[in-house]
Amino acid sequence: MSGNLLARSIHDLTAAAWFGGSLMGAVGLNGATAQAKDPTERTRLSSLGWKRWAPVQTAAFAAHLGTWAPILWENKGRYVTQQGVMRWTWVKAGVTVAGAAVTLYSGMLGRKVDELSQQGAQGATEPSPTASPELQEAQEQLRLLQWTIP
């Protein structure tokens, strides 16, 4: 396998892990933990699952970024000769940076939810009516952001 083909394969695989893992977490993990009988376990278990996934997601994102240089180098001639290639490269870069920002901010919100997990919740991203405003706000933001990554 040539280096460029390897870089493109890693680039695609890491994007799939990053976004696919986020989708599975939103649907599977958060959905399953909402079924816990103890309301304090719902956010705690979800947080534990996301903590276990975070190193894999971080590695996938880092590897994804690491493949940019070889892919950009491989396509350097196309930027000049093919109309729209440079524009779409910038669009893709913008979407990736936005996805990274959302992922990072979601992680920060997740830490906050984890710290406040003893308050209990209706689900990983569904606050209980008795939760503090801080927990309610973090969970409401996470409820929206969990769908922006995938």
C-alpha positions as CSV (number, residue, x, y, z in Angstrom):
1,M,0.0,0.0,0.0
2,S,1.5,3.3,-1.0
3,G,2.0,6.0,1.6
4,N,-0.7,8.2,0.1
5,L,-3.2,5.4,0.0
6,L,-2.4,4.6,3.6
7,A,-2.8,8.2,4.7
8,R,-6.2,8.4,2.9
9,S,-7.3,5.1,4.5
10,I,-6.3,6.3,8.0
11,H,-8.0,9.6,7.4
12,D,-11.3,7.9,6.5
13,L,-11.1,5.3,9.2
14,T,-10.3,7.9,11.9
15,A,-13.2,10.1,10.7
16,A,-15.5,7.1,11.0
17,A,-14.3,6.3,14.5
18,W,-14.6,9.9,15.6
19,F,-18.1,10.5,14.3
20,G,-19.4,7.0,14.5
21,G,-18.3,6.7,18.2
22,S,-20.1,10.0,18.9
23,L,-23.3,8.7,17.2
24,M,-23.1,5.4,19.1
25,G,-22.6,7.3,22.4
26,A,-25.6,9.5,21.7
27,V,-27.9,6.7,20.7
28,G,-26.6,3.6,22.5
29,L,-24.8,4.8,25.7
30,N,-27.0,7.8,26.6
31,G,-30.1,5.9,25.6
32,A,-29.2,2.8,27.7
33,T,-28.1,4.7,30.8
34,A,-31.5,6.5,30.8
35,Q,-32.9,3.1,31.8
36,A,-31.0,2.8,35.0
37,K,-33.3,2.5,38.0
38,D,-31.4,4.9,40.2
39,P,-31.5,8.5,38.8
40,T,-28.0,9.2,40.2
41,E,-26.7,6.2,38.2
42,R,-27.9,7.6,34.9
43,T,-25.4,10.4,34.5
44,R,-22.7,8.6,36.4
45,L,-22.8,5.5,34.1
46,S,-23.0,7.7,31.0
47,S,-20.0,9.7,32.2
48,L,-18.0,6.5,32.8
49,G,-18.7,5.3,29.3
50,W,-17.7,8.6,27.7
51,K,-14.5,8.6,29.8
52,R,-13.6,5.2,28.5
53,W,-14.3,6.3,24.9
54,A,-12.4,9.7,25.2
55,P,-8.9,8.3,24.7
56,V,-10.0,6.4,21.6
57,Q,-11.8,9.4,20.2
58,T,-8.8,11.7,21.0
59,A,-6.4,9.3,19.2
60,A,-8.7,9.0,16.2
61,F,-8.9,12.8,15.9
62,A,-5.2,13.2,16.3
63,A,-4.5,10.6,13.6
64,H,-7.1,12.2,11.4
65,L,-5.3,15.6,11.7
66,G,-2.0,13.8,11.2
67,T,-3.0,12.6,7.8
68,W,-3.8,16.1,6.5
69,A,-0.3,17.0,5.5
70,P,0.3,13.9,3.3
71,I,-3.1,14.2,1.7
72,L,-2.6,18.0,1.1
73,W,0.8,17.3,-0.4
74,E,-0.6,14.6,-2.7
75,N,-3.3,16.9,-4.0
76,K,-1.2,20.0,-4.4
77,G,-1.4,20.0,-8.2
78,R,-5.2,19.7,-8.1
79,Y,-5.6,23.0,-6.1
80,V,-4.4,25.0,-9.1
81,T,-5.7,22.9,-12.0
82,Q,-9.2,21.8,-10.9
83,Q,-11.8,24.4,-10.2
84,G,-13.3,24.2,-6.7
85,V,-10.8,21.8,-5.2
86,M,-9.2,24.5,-3.0
87,R,-12.6,25.9,-2.0
88,W,-13.8,22.4,-0.9
89,T,-10.6,21.8,0.9
90,W,-11.2,24.9,3.0
91,V,-14.8,23.9,3.6
92,K,-13.7,20.5,4.8
93,A,-11.1,22.0,7.0
94,G,-13.7,24.4,8.5
95,V,-16.1,21.5,9.2
96,T,-13.3,19.5,10.8
97,V,-12.3,22.4,13.1
98,A,-15.9,23.1,14.0
99,G,-16.3,19.4,14.8
100,A,-13.2,19.4,17.0
101,A,-14.5,22.5,18.8
102,V,-17.9,20.9,19.5
103,T,-16.2,17.7,20.6
104,L,-13.9,19.6,23.0
105,Y,-16.8,21.6,24.4
106,S,-19.0,18.6,24.8
107,G,-16.2,16.9,26.8
108,M,-16.1,19.9,29.1
109,L,-19.8,19.8,29.6
110,G,-19.6,16.1,30.2
111,R,-17.1,16.7,33.0
112,K,-19.5,19.1,34.6
113,V,-22.3,16.6,34.3
114,D,-20.1,14.0,35.9
115,E,-19.2,16.3,38.8
116,L,-22.9,16.9,39.5
117,S,-24.1,13.4,38.8
118,Q,-25.1,12.9,42.5
119,Q,-28.1,15.2,41.8
120,G,-29.7,12.6,39.6
121,A,-31.3,12.9,36.2
122,Q,-34.0,11.5,34.0
123,G,-31.3,10.6,31.4
124,A,-27.7,11.4,30.4
125,T,-28.8,14.6,28.7
126,E,-32.3,15.0,30.3
127,P,-32.2,16.8,33.6
128,S,-34.5,16.1,36.5
129,P,-36.8,19.0,37.6
130,T,-34.9,19.1,40.9
131,A,-31.4,19.4,39.4
132,S,-29.4,22.6,39.9
133,P,-29.5,25.2,37.1
134,E,-25.9,24.4,36.4
135,L,-26.6,20.7,35.8
136,Q,-29.8,21.5,33.8
137,E,-27.9,23.9,31.5
138,A,-25.0,21.5,30.9
139,Q,-27.4,18.6,30.1
140,E,-29.5,20.8,27.8
141,Q,-26.5,21.9,25.9
142,L,-25.2,18.3,25.6
143,R,-28.6,17.2,24.4
144,L,-28.2,19.5,21.3
145,L,-24.4,19.0,20.8
146,Q,-24.5,15.2,20.9
147,W,-26.2,15.3,17.5
148,T,-23.9,18.0,15.9
149,I,-20.8,15.8,16.0
150,P,-22.1,12.8,14.0
